[in-house]
């Protein structure tokens, strides 16, 4: 047995630990964390300086900083992208030469005839009609256009730039990751200047959502390593699983034998004495839970016609005042607190560390049944007295 314990400990140590479960953010709760259209609308909200978020041009300034740092174009060209602009989500490519019904995720259209195209990607590949986006924007902005491929992970492009041909001329889309943008936003954010607390809250939730995508990617590698480790040690794990299954059957048998000593047998999921004048029932937690948590709990309850009459007479309210003084005498027993259509708990017994080196499991169960529930002063007899005194049968 000592060798088996060492085997369990050895396998557990070699398997490593699971990633810590992160608390859900607002977008997780709403089920929209991976939806690009929702993400684009949120970005559009933060990019719009006329919105009520109170962050002014934080998102736009951060985006421009990254574009400049990645040397998208000449300083003279980039200086044109200033002044007032409007934000358009899902702008239809009406002015493209061919693909006239495609939609641009986010368009920033400057009053001075400049445009920034943002193709927003989370988990999908970039297969969109970038040429059509550019042609459509050219109708308004001429050649004063910046194209951005916003992705979760770097596309491994040379200098982060993708060149495409538009009307015989090479134009460039710049790859920027969500992580890069969020980090630049955090650098430029001056909380003291923000008066709108709701705007800060929305920003915090958005940043947490973006960060969660990267955490998920890190967790993938952890789970892949764990999967490999499990397959590597599958024989030892199978042996452990087999012994757990056999021990679970053993515990079930021990429970059956313990109740049989007092004349109870299992009917469905309950133990009952079918010859009793006032039938009561014991429900015992399953053997797997007992083994995994080393905790035994079971209920003494009434069911069927007795429970029906109990509820019709509203007698469940009398259970606590009747049984509270009795259960107070026992260390591991308390009054039940659940009553439904099919059953009502009278008492609940709980034993922590039911499986230990000093006592075998069946002995522990027999002792609590014998000391607390059976005999002329036990809780079964008191339940029968309660049934009789309230005319429940």
SVG drawing of the C-alpha trace seen along z (x, -y; Angstrom):
<svg xmlns="http://www.w3.org/2000/svg" viewBox="-54 -70 65 77">
<polyline fill="none" stroke="black" stroke-width="0.4" points="0.0,0.0 2.9,-2.3 4.2,-1.7 0.8,-2.6 0.7,-5.8 4.2,-6.7 3.0,-6.0 0.0,-8.3 2.2,-11.1 4.8,-10.6 2.2,-10.8 0.6,-13.8 3.9,-15.6 4.9,-14.8 1.5,-15.9 2.1,-19.5 -0.6,-22.0 -3.7,-23.3 -3.8,-27.0 -5.5,-29.2 -9.1,-29.9 -9.5,-33.6 -12.6,-35.5 -15.0,-36.3 -15.2,-39.8 -18.3,-41.5 -17.8,-40.3 -17.4,-36.7 -20.6,-36.9 -22.4,-38.3 -20.9,-35.6 -19.4,-38.1 -15.7,-37.8 -14.8,-36.3 -17.2,-38.3 -15.2,-40.6 -18.2,-42.8 -18.8,-43.5 -15.1,-44.2 -15.1,-46.6 -18.1,-48.5 -16.4,-48.9 -13.3,-50.2 -15.4,-52.5 -16.9,-53.8 -13.5,-54.5 -12.1,-56.0 -15.0,-58.5 -13.9,-61.7 -17.5,-62.9 -18.7,-59.9 -19.3,-60.1 -16.4,-57.8 -14.4,-60.9 -11.1,-59.5 -10.9,-62.1 -8.5,-61.0 -6.7,-58.4 -7.3,-55.5 -6.6,-57.5 -3.4,-59.0 -2.2,-55.6 -2.9,-54.2 -1.0,-57.0 2.0,-56.5 2.3,-52.9 1.9,-53.7 4.7,-56.3 7.0,-54.0 6.6,-51.3 7.7,-53.7 4.6,-53.3 5.5,-56.2 7.2,-59.6 6.7,-62.0 5.3,-64.5 2.7,-62.1 1.7,-61.1 1.3,-64.7 -1.7,-65.0 -3.7,-62.7 -4.9,-65.3 -8.0,-67.3 -11.6,-66.2 -12.7,-62.9 -15.8,-60.6 -15.9,-56.9 -17.8,-54.5 -18.4,-50.9 -19.3,-48.4 -18.9,-50.9 -20.1,-49.3 -17.6,-49.4 -20.0,-51.1 -17.2,-52.8 -15.0,-49.8 -14.5,-48.6 -15.8,-45.1 -16.7,-44.0 -19.2,-46.7 -21.1,-45.0 -18.2,-44.2 -17.9,-45.9 -15.0,-47.7 -14.8,-46.9 -13.8,-50.4 -13.2,-53.5 -11.8,-56.8 -12.6,-59.6 -10.9,-62.9 -12.6,-66.2 -9.4,-67.1 -9.9,-64.2 -7.8,-61.5 -8.8,-57.9 -7.6,-55.1 -8.9,-51.6 -8.9,-49.1 -9.5,-45.5 -10.1,-43.9 -9.3,-40.2 -9.5,-38.1 -9.3,-34.4 -10.1,-34.5 -7.5,-34.7 -7.1,-37.8 -8.8,-36.9 -10.9,-40.0 -11.0,-42.2 -8.4,-44.7 -8.2,-46.0 -11.9,-46.9 -11.6,-48.6 -8.8,-50.8 -10.7,-51.6 -13.8,-52.6 -11.8,-54.9 -9.9,-56.5 -13.2,-57.9 -13.2,-60.3 -9.6,-60.5 -7.5,-60.1 -4.1,-58.7 -4.2,-60.0 -5.0,-56.5 -3.5,-54.3 -4.4,-50.6 -4.2,-48.7 -4.5,-44.9 -5.4,-44.6 -4.8,-41.1 -4.3,-39.2 -1.0,-37.8 1.7,-39.1 1.3,-38.0 5.1,-37.6 5.2,-40.1 8.4,-41.8 8.5,-45.1 4.9,-44.3 3.7,-45.5 1.5,-43.9 1.7,-45.4 -1.1,-45.0 -1.7,-46.4 -4.4,-49.0 -4.9,-50.4 -1.3,-49.7 0.1,-51.2 1.5,-49.5 -0.3,-50.4 0.5,-49.2 -1.5,-47.7 0.4,-47.8 0.0,-44.9 -0.7,-46.0 -1.6,-43.6 -4.4,-44.2 -1.7,-43.7 0.4,-46.5 -2.5,-48.9 -3.7,-48.1 -0.2,-48.5 0.2,-51.9 -3.2,-53.0 -2.2,-52.1 1.1,-54.1 -0.7,-57.2 -3.7,-57.0 -3.7,-59.7 -6.4,-58.6 -6.3,-62.0 -7.6,-63.7 -10.6,-61.3 -13.7,-62.6 -16.0,-59.9 -15.8,-56.8 -18.1,-54.8 -15.7,-55.4 -12.8,-54.0 -14.9,-51.0 -15.7,-50.2 -12.0,-50.7 -10.9,-48.3 -13.4,-45.6 -12.2,-46.0 -8.5,-45.7 -9.3,-42.6 -11.1,-41.1 -8.1,-41.6 -5.7,-40.3 -7.9,-37.2 -7.3,-36.2 -3.6,-36.1 -4.0,-34.2 -6.1,-31.6 -3.3,-31.1 -0.8,-30.6 -3.2,-28.1 -3.3,-26.1 0.3,-25.2 -0.2,-24.2 -3.0,-21.9 -1.1,-20.5 1.8,-19.7 -0.7,-18.2 -2.3,-16.0 1.1,-14.7 2.0,-13.9 -1.2,-12.0 -0.7,-9.9 2.9,-9.3 1.8,-8.0 -1.5,-6.4 -0.7,-3.0 -0.2,-4.4 -3.3,-6.6 -5.4,-3.6 -4.2,-1.6 -5.2,-4.5 -8.6,-4.8 -9.2,-1.0 -8.4,-1.1 -10.7,-4.1 -13.5,-2.2 -13.0,0.9 -12.7,-1.1 -15.9,-2.9 -17.7,0.4 -16.3,1.5 -17.6,-1.6 -21.0,-1.1 -21.0,2.5 -19.9,1.2 -22.8,-1.2 -25.3,1.6 -23.9,3.8 -24.0,1.1 -27.7,0.3 -28.5,4.0 -27.4,4.5 -30.4,2.3 -32.9,3.9 -32.6,1.4 -32.2,2.3 -31.6,0.2 -34.7,-0.7 -33.7,-2.9 -31.4,-5.6 -32.7,-5.3 -32.3,-2.9 -35.6,-2.0 -37.2,0.6 -40.0,1.9 -41.7,3.5 -41.8,0.4 -45.3,-1.0 -44.0,-4.5 -41.5,-4.2 -38.6,-6.7 -35.7,-6.9 -32.0,-7.5 -30.3,-9.1 -26.5,-8.7 -24.1,-10.7 -22.5,-8.6 -19.4,-6.6 -17.3,-8.5 -17.9,-11.8 -17.1,-10.1 -13.8,-8.8 -12.8,-12.0 -13.7,-14.4 -13.3,-12.0 -16.7,-13.3 -19.8,-11.2 -23.1,-12.9 -26.6,-11.4 -30.2,-12.6 -33.1,-11.1 -36.2,-12.0 -39.9,-11.3 -41.3,-10.6 -44.4,-9.7 -47.8,-9.8 -46.3,-11.0 -44.5,-13.8 -47.6,-14.7 -49.7,-15.0 -46.9,-16.8 -46.9,-19.5 -50.7,-19.6 -50.9,-20.2 -48.0,-22.7 -46.4,-20.6 -42.8,-21.1 -42.7,-24.2 -42.9,-22.1 -39.8,-20.0 -37.2,-22.5 -38.7,-23.2 -39.3,-19.5 -35.9,-18.2 -33.6,-21.0 -33.3,-20.1 -32.7,-16.4 -30.0,-17.0 -28.2,-19.4 -27.2,-16.3 -25.3,-14.9 -22.0,-16.3 -22.5,-15.5 -26.2,-15.9 -28.4,-18.9 -32.0,-19.6 -32.8,-19.4 -33.7,-22.5 -35.2,-21.2 -38.8,-20.3 -40.1,-19.6 -42.9,-17.8 -41.2,-14.4 -39.4,-14.5 -38.7,-16.5 -35.4,-16.3 -35.7,-15.6 -32.0,-15.6 -28.6,-15.7 -25.6,-13.9 -22.0,-14.9 -18.7,-13.2 -15.5,-14.7 -12.5,-12.4 -14.8,-9.4 -11.9,-7.3 -8.9,-7.3 -6.1,-5.1 -7.7,-4.5 -11.1,-3.3 -12.6,-1.5 -15.3,-3.2 -18.1,-0.8 -17.4,-1.0 -17.7,-4.8 -21.0,-4.6 -22.4,-1.9 -21.4,-4.0 -23.3,-7.1 -26.3,-5.1 -26.4,-3.2 -25.6,-6.1 -27.8,-8.7 -30.5,-7.2 -31.5,-3.7 -33.0,-2.4 -35.8,-3.7 -34.2,-7.1 -32.8,-7.4 -33.8,-9.9 -35.7,-7.3 -38.0,-6.6 -38.3,-10.4 -39.4,-10.8 -42.0,-8.0 -43.3,-9.9 -43.4,-13.1 -45.4,-11.4 -47.8,-9.9 -48.3,-13.1 -49.1,-15.1 -51.4,-12.4 -49.3,-12.1 -50.2,-8.4"/>
</svg>
